Amino acid sequence: MKFLIQLLVSALSVMGASYLLSGVHVSGFGAALLVAVVLGLLNAVVRPLLIVLTLPVTFLTLGLFLLVINVIIVYMASGLVPGFRVDGFFTALLFSLLVSLISALLGALLPD
């Protein structure tokens, strides 16, 4: 049950971020739900591989390259999910930050 609630919170976060950013286009709540699932899967599978492969660059940039990895994950999701599109690099960066912030805020409002 907790997983479904987290999934809905993530989908609401995707919808909220797309509403706030003009360069992010989500066709509806179904697409947002699919984006939440795909982002979760990509963050669980692809992100750790990218972090290991780019460890020297991440170390040299004091961790700032992790933001670029977030943008790559968002671009991959936009390529995999029909009805979800991100227009540019900085838009994808802001989208990933906003989704994280909105998810954290909504998650804090929910009881354990």
Secondary structure, 3 states (H helix, E strand, C coil): CHHHHHHHHHHHHHHHHHHHCCCEEECCHHHHHHHHHHHHHHHHHHHHHHHHHCHHHHHHCCCCHHHHHHHHHHHHHHHHCCCEEECCHHHHHHHHHHHHHHHHHHHHHCCC
